[in-house]
Amino acid sequence: MMNAKFPEKGTEKDQVLSIIDKIRRMNLEYSYGRVFGSMCTKPHDIALRVHGMFLEANLGNPGLCRGVLELQNEIHGAIGELINAPGDYEVLTTGGGTEGNILALWQARKESGRKTVLLPTSAHFSFLKACDLLDMKPVYIPMNEDYLPDLDALEGMIDDNTAAVVGVAGTTELGLVEPIREMADICGDIHLHVDAAFGGLVIPFLRELGRDIPDFDFVIEGVDSVTIDPHKMGFSTIPLGLYYSRRRFPVSVESPYLSGDRQRTLRGTRTSASIPAYWTTIKLLGKEGYRALVARCMENTEYLVESMVSLGMEPIVEPVMNIASFHHTEAQRIVREMEAKGWNISRTVNPPGLRFVIMPHVDRANIDHMREELAKVI
């Protein structure tokens, strides 16, 4: 497509833009309605507009971005209210759930001096990155017949080497909320981290819609940290994550040549345009708008389940949120064949099956079209 060497001379602007447009059309964009395997979606139109206004923003040097810093603090407070953050909490803006999960284990290791992490088999693969980076040992908690952590097994696994236990609110494969309250009772003073990268901005609104969803956040006294991704169901631009801790994050470094005294996040220089983009989206939609968004996704998820059942496919679990997965022994083949047709769906590993995430860019017409194509390959 292009010469990989650094060009000696510049190219006409129209030609450069023509090449870029061809490259863009190679992407499978959310607006096509063919993406069923991603936990991200097209950001709100107003977020896209505002993001472009703040491309120079860099909160690695916060004194240069005082307005963005103010908006960040408002976001921290607004989401902190949603997840019942205590009065003296710490919150760091991250690039997403992976960074938040690394921060959680970093904090747990620093505070405890221990190196074992107890993970449910549902845990996101980012924890393996975190353990490798931090020289920590991942140990997996067996799952019960409901695909949730076996609490009796967890109780027997905690020992003097345990630095942290992880629970998930919105598991990647099945969208389940794990028994965080019960896990907290077992953990005692062991750091309990909740990965709510997806569920953190779904569960609060499901509860407001009257659905019976287990507690997952700081309303549970034993929860020590939570990570949430506004660039998923928050309708934000990418990247934007939030890491909340019940205690002040114990790791920071001096940054004397910048406008802030210390840096506590993993990244120094970092794109910060998603912060005003998300702030604007929150202001525009409010809780009412997010409730409507989540309600529509759930209605479409239920419609998808009906469509898949009509093809003879059995749900692995009844969907708790807008993720639906179905038993199938040839999921990998089907994913490949659908990809060849221009469709993005994904698969589960435990148990084997097909997985669909019904994000705001998916509507019933998309589901009907996808079902027609799926019927040809299953």
C-alpha positions, 0 to 999 in steps of 0.5 A: 500500500505504501513505502515503509521508508521515510519519504524524502519529499512531501506528497500533495494533501489530496493524495495523502487524504485519498490514501487515508480514506482507503485505509479507513474503509478497510476497517470494520466500523461500528456504524456498519452494524456488523460488529457483535464481538466488541465491548466498545462502540461508536462514541456519541456524536458530541463526544467525537466533536469535542474530542477534536477540540482538545487534541493538544491536552496532556494531563501528564503536564496538568498545569498546561491543561487546567480546564481539562483537569477541572473536567477530570475532577468532575468526572471522578466525582460523578462516577464515584457517586454511581459506584458509592465511592467513600469520602476519602477515595483515590481515583486515577484516570487510565487508558482502560481496564488493562492499566487499571488492573495493573494498578490494582495489583501494583497497589496490592503488592506494594501494600502487602509485600506479597505476590500471589493473586487469586483470579477467577477463570473468568478474569480478563487476560490483562491480569496475566500481563500484570502478573508478568510485569509485577513478578506476581503469581496468578492462581486460578479459582475453580468455577462452579456449575453457574460459571461463578467462582467457587467460594469454598475453594476460594476460602481454602486458597487464601494464605500468607502469600496472597496479595490480592483477590480479583472479582469481575462485574460483567465477565468478558465471556458471559456478562455475569456479576460475580458474588463480590459481597461474599468474596469480600467476606472471605477476603478479610483484609486481603486486597479485593479488586473488582474489574468492572471495566464493562459492567461498571457503567451498565449495572448502576443503570440496570438497577435503576431500571428495576433489575435485581443485580448483585452489589459490586462496588464500594457499598461493600466494605471489603471492596478495595479497588474498582476499575471502570471503562467509560470508553465502553458503555459510557459512550466516550471516545477511546481511550478512557478508564478510571481506577478507584481505590479506597485508599491513596495509591501508594506508588508515585514518582516526583516529576519536578520539571513538570507542572505537577509535583508527582505522577501516580499513573503508569503513563506520563504523557497521555492523550487527554481529549477523551476527558472533555469528550466524556464530560460533555456526553455525561452532561448531554445524556444524564442518568435518564439518557444512560438508562434509556441507552442500557434499556435499549441494549437489553431489549435488543439482547433479549431479541437476539436470544429469541433469534438464536433460539429459533436457530436451535442454539441454547444460551449458556446462561440467561443474560444479566447484561447486554452480552449473550453467549450460546453453546456451540462446539464449532465456535472457532470455525463459525467465527472465521467463516462469519469474518470472511463474510464481513461480520465480527462475532466472537467466541467463548472458551469456557464453555465453548460457544458463540458470544455476542455483545449488543452495544448501542450500534447494534439494532434489530435490523442488524440482528436479523441480517446477522442471523440470516448469514449465521444460519448459512454457516452453523 
